[in-house]
Amino acid sequence: MRKAMDAVGLPVVCLQTGETLGTVRDILCDSTWHVRGVLLSEQGWFHSGTYIPTEQIHAVGESCLTVTGKDAITPLPHLAGFEPVGIVTGKTKLKGKAVITASGELLGRLEDVYFSANWEKLVGYELSNGWFADVTEGRKRLSAPASVIIGEENLIVPDFVRSQA
């Protein structure tokens, strides 16, 4: 498993030219937690934003993310049809949200997420109960359930998830 925060900040390198094309700002998922690509730049007033679709990514290494050519960079509006879930950016970003069971138990705040080894799908959460608890007890790891409600401030998970935390 790989952590999202290990990829955020990596340079994106073109294998054809050796040129650095940008920096990974976020990982974008769909509602089924499948990775749809990596964000290079966010949408702004005069900029549509850019991302690299998953199928254009050659490899995600320890030091950089590689793509075959410059044509891998795609305008963000090409993701039309769904609202991507970002880990650290966007309206539905996950980092910092409280993770709460349907019955109202706070499990912690989401600090990072885990992806399958091939970066195909989000498979787990890393939760914090504050700095002191992180140091004394460590962070909790939780498998990502298939059904999750993403609110502005909270992530609501089914009650059976409580037993994993």
N, C-alpha and C positions, 0 to 999 in steps of 0.2 A: 504494500500500500504506500501511496505517496501523499504528502500533505500539500494542500493548496498553497500555503504560504511559502513552500519551498520553490514553487514556480513563479509566484508573483515577484516581479523585479528582475527576472532573468532577461538578458538581451536576446533578441530574435535575430538569428544569423541566416543569411541566404547561402545555400551550398553552391550555387552557380557562380556567385561573384565574391563571396567572402565578406560582403557588406553587412553591417548591422542595420536592420530595418526598423528597429524600435525596441520597446521594452514591454514585457507582459505586465499589464495593469490589473487584470482580473481573469478569472475563468468563468465562462458563461455556460449555464446548464438550462435544460428545458424542464418542464413540470414533472417528468419521469426520472429526473436526476442524471440523464445522459449529457455528457459534455458536448456542446455544440461548437465550441471554439474558445480562443483566448482574445481578450480585449487589448487592443493597442492604444486606442484613443477614444475618449468619450465624445458623445454628441454635444455640440455647443451651438451658439447662435449662428456662426458662419462655417461650421464644420459638421459634417454628417457622422463623424466617428468612423473608426475602422476596427476590424477584427480579422482573425485568421481562422477559417473553418477547420474543424477537427481533421477532416480528410486531407487538408493541405499541410498538416504538421508532419514533418519527417520523424523527429525524435524530440523528447524532452530529457535533456541530460542534467547533470549536476551543475554545470556552468552556463549552459545556454539552451535555448529552444531552437531547433533548426527547421528550415523550410527549403524546398527544392528551388523555388524561384520567387522573384519579386511579385509575380502575379498572384501569390497566395494572399496578399493583403486585399481585403474585401470591404466595401462600404457597409457600415452597420445596418442601414435600412434593408439590406438583403436578408436580414433575419425576420422580415415581416411575417406576420401570422401568429406570433406568440411573443410574450413578454419574457425575455431571458432573465434567469435568476443569476445574479452575480454574487460572488463570495464577499468582496470588499467594496463594490461600487453599485450604483443604480438604486432604483426605487425599492427593489425587493432584496437588497443585499442581506446576507445571512450573518456575517460577523457582528457580534455584539448583541444579537437578539437573545432574549430570555427563552430558554427551552422549558416548556410547561406541558405536563400531561393533561389529557382531557378532563381528568378529575381534579385538576388544580394544583398539582405538586410541582414546585420549581426544581428542576434538575440541575440548573446552572446556566451560564451564558456561553453562547457558542463562540469559540475563539479560533477554530480552524476546522477544516473538513478533510476527509481522507478520500482518495480516489483509488480505483482499481489500478493494478500495476501498469496497465496499458493506457491509462488516463481516459478510459471509455466512460466510466460511470462513477458518480459520487456514492460511496459505500458506508461512510461513517462520519460521526461528529466528534470533536474534541471540546469538552465543556470545562469551564472554570467556575469556581465558587469564590473567586477573589484571590488576590496575591498571596495572602497568608496561607490559605488552603492549598494553593498551587505548590507552595514551598514545602509545607508539612505533609500533605496527603497526595500531592500530584493531581494532575487533571484527569477527569473521567473520560472514558471512550465509550461511544455508543454507536451501535449499528444504525444506519439510516433506514427508518421504516418507509414502506412504499407510499403510505398516505400521510401527508403532513399539511397543516394549514399554515401559510406564511402570512402573518400580519405585519403591520408597520413596526411594532415593537417586540412581538412574540412569535415564537415558532411553537405550534401546538402539535404534540405527538400523541399517538394512542397510549392508553394506560399500560398495555403490556410492555412498553419500552422501559417503564420504571424499574422492572426487575433486572435489566441489564446495567443500569447506571451504578 
